[in-house]
């Protein structure tokens, strides 16, 4: 299957070249850059680009953003306090990745995953039951407890989870993952697997999917039902 | 979230700035527009500063954020005419249409920018302008590869239909 437009079949993407510049490219890309004048020229042009003095402007923008966020936070504090009472916390340290695992309700400080559903302009916490619709976007917030790394996988194909996100987290600190994932119209459920670990671990799905999880790793599965009906009004509850 | 002091942020800025500016220049003709969007991307990056230690996740986020910012600004008419026109050429070349054909009018370009779903515009820019493969687009946008194929197919159909009605 062709996965690249026919007009540019020979060069790596700019994303791959940018990753090469940051030292995160595959050996194939490195070999290509070595032998390709055009790609080498692009990489060299990046090396020759001096950052503008605009870091001061960026810092000013960050400060402005922080002040705006504080104002919004105060305005919304009463709403947040009420919402916190209804917060459902899913997951439990050491739980096995079986689909039938009941959702766990617990207090802050435990290994936890919050799933937020954005539909139109409205973002709400998933209640563990309501279906999602094509076009909805999911975003996760985690409390990694004592773990320092989180990975999120989508189980679209049996036994072949696809990595959606991987990154470091600070143990004991709630962290909203920077990625959001759009729900497509395929299938009857979205299956997410959240893996917490101490450092990078090599997934052993054949064992993990049977619930055999080694020490230092926690694997939390979530099955989010999908509806094929048209999504309700975005102001409604997901 | 780990604290990121001023020096660390400046290090990140120096390292990543050229990549973001190059990406913005591919989308926008006006250098002022490209610089403006680049600055805004870094302001937003601060909220996601944990990405700084993960080059793959960082670059995926930068591509997504900069593309969406440009689409937003194009829709809100916050870009120069030069940049808008350049983006229009990029988009029409993205479709399976005669490369010689051009938007019949500015109104037609505005129509594409305002009516085409953001997800389609985003996939088209990442695919045809940034040369991303379908798996790369899926990673950047956060959707399945089959969704990427569907988005690009719909975009092509939209562009063909647009040219036919011109």
Interface residues (C-beta under 8 A of the other chain):
Chain A: X3 X4 X5 X7 X8 X11 X12 X13 X14 X15 X16 X18 X19 X21 X22 X23 X24 X42 X45 X46 X47 X49 X51 X52 X54 X55 X57 X58 X59 X61 X62 X65 X137 X154 X156 X162 X164 X165 X166 X167 X168 X169 X170 X173 X175 X178 X179 X180 X181 X182 X184 X186
Chain B: X1 X2 X6 X9 X10 X13 X14 X15 X16 X17 X18 X19 X21 X22 X23 X26 X35 X38 X39 X40 X42 X43 X46 X47 X48 X50 X51 X53 X54 X55 X56 X57 X58 X59 X60 X61 X63 X119 X127 X128 X130 X131 X132 X133 X134 X135 X136 X140 X141 X142 X143 X144 X145 X146 X147 X150
